[in-house]
Amino acid sequence: MKKRPYYLVKYRELRDITDKAVAIKCFDGSEAVLPKSQIIERGLDDALYVPCWLVEKTGIQFAHKQHWM
């Protein structure tokens, strides 16, 4: 399996919209709807790993260090 780059996204609010999507609201007020198939939770309390291409497309707040998974 090929590794892909992810950004760490800290959120203020996370809620399920459907079985396949979540709505996220970040601390700077940016909001997005993300597909569950693309995010990795990894047991973090208030953060998710989101693919770089999806973060850049949605414009949500993120940490600039890339994590390869």
N, C-alpha and C positions, 0 to 999 in steps of 0.2 A: 504494500500500500504506500502510495506517495504522500509525503507530508505536505501540508499546506500552511501558509502563514495566517495567524489569527491575532486580533487585537483584544486587549482586556477592556471591557466596557463596564463601568460602575453605574448602577442605576438607583434612582430614588423609588421608583414604582415599577412593578412587573406584574402583569395580569394576563391570564389566558383569554383569548378572544374566541378561538375555535379549537378543534382538536389538533390543527396543524399550524396555528399561529399564536404569537404572543405580542402584546403591546408593551413597549418599554418607554419610560420617561426618565431622562437623565437629570443630573443636578443643575445643569445649565439651562434646563427647560426644553431641550430638544427631545422630540418624540419620534418613534418609528414603530412599524409593524414588521416583525421578523418571523420567518418560518422556523418552526421548531427543528426541522431537519438540518438546519445550518448552524445552530448554536450549541455550545458545549457548556454545561454548568459546572462540572468538576467539584462540587461540594462547597463552593464559595457562597458566603452569605448574601452579599449585595453586588455581585459581579458575574459577568458571563464572558465567555470567549466567543467572538464573532469573526467570521472570515473577513480579511482585509477588503476584498472587493465589495462586500455588503456594507461595511462601515462607511467606505468612501461614497457609495451610492446613496445611502440614507442620510449621511451628515450628522450622525449622533456623536456625542462626546466620547472620547476614548483615550487610553494611554498609548503613547507613540511607540513603545517597544513591541516588536513583533515576537510572537511565540509560535514555534513550528510544531504542529501536531499532526 
